[in-house]
Amino acid sequence: MSIDKSQREDLVQLLEALCEDRLGRDGAARLEELVLADAASRQFYLDYVDLHGTLYWDTARGVDDSGLIEVADEPRVAGAGGLSGTSSRRWGLRVVTLATAVLVAVGLA
């Protein structure tokens, strides 16, 4: 089973919005509908989120040109106010992504 071109384009647009923290309620409902529709859509969703997470992780860790991870000498600490606005949005994105993955897993079960 494969995804048709228009469904794939819809999934890509919705997943980009999800990863950029700009997915609204209607978009989330549409994404859920598409992902739960068939196995190919679920696999595409999982592959996309896995790739995004891997790229995000590598970027956050600072992979150098040789492919080795650069480890900072001193850990970075958030300002006195705790999480910055960007950090809290990223944390929220992780929570949404995790919740969506759990929904997909429950749907598969």
N, C-alpha and C positions, 0 to 999 in steps of 0.2 A: 504494500500500500504506500502510495506517495502523496505528497501535498501538491495541489494544483498551484499554478503561478499566482493567481489572485489571493489565494489563502496564504501562501508563503509571504507575499508582500504585506498582507495585513498583519501576520505574525511578526514580521521584522519591524514594522512601524510600532506596533504595540510593545514589543520587547525593548526597542530603543527608548521609548517613552518610559517604560518601567525602570530601566537601568539609569536613565537620566533624571529620575524622580519627578516626572511630569505626567504620570499616568493618572487620569481622573477615574471616578467611579464607573462611568460608562465604558471607558477603555478597559478597566479591570474586569468588568463583567463580560465584555467581548473577548478578552484574552482568555478568561476562564472557559467560556463557551467553545472557543477554537481548540484549546488544549485538551479539553475533555471530550471533544468530538471523535477523535481517532488516535490510534497508536502512533502514526507518523507525526502528527502534530505534537504529541507529548514528547517524542524523542527529539524533535527539532527544538522544542522549548528547553529540554534538559541540556542538550548540546550547547545552545546559545548561552544559557545562564552559566554553564560550566566554563565556557570559553571566556565570558565576561569576567567571571570571578577569578580565573587564572590570570588574565591580563591585568586586572585590578590589583591582585596580590603581587605580581611581578613588579608592577609600577610602584606600588607602595614600598616594596622591599628594596628597590633600586638595583635592578639587574644591569650589570655593565656589559660592554661589547663582547666580552669573551663568554658571556652566559653565566658568569659567576655572580653570586649575590654579594653586594657590598654591604657590610655590616657597619653601622654607625658606631663611633667610639663611645658616644654618650646617648642615652635614650632621650627622645624628644618628649617633653611634658606639655600638656595643655595649659593654657593661661590660668590665672587665678579664678576665673569664672567657670572653670570646668570645660565642658565640650564647647567648641566654637560652633557657630551656626552651620558651617559646612560639615563639620564632624557629626553633628546631630542629624543632619539630613542624610549623610552617608549611613549612619547607624540605622535611621528609619528605613532607608532603602534595603539594607541587609535584612531587617525584620520583615519587610514586605516580601522580599525575595524568598526568604525562608518559609514564610507562611504560605506563599503560593506553591512552593515545592512540596510542602506538607499536604496541601489540598490535592495536588496532582498525585502524590503517593497514595493518599486515601482513595482517590478516584480509581487508581489502578487496582487497588485491593478490592 
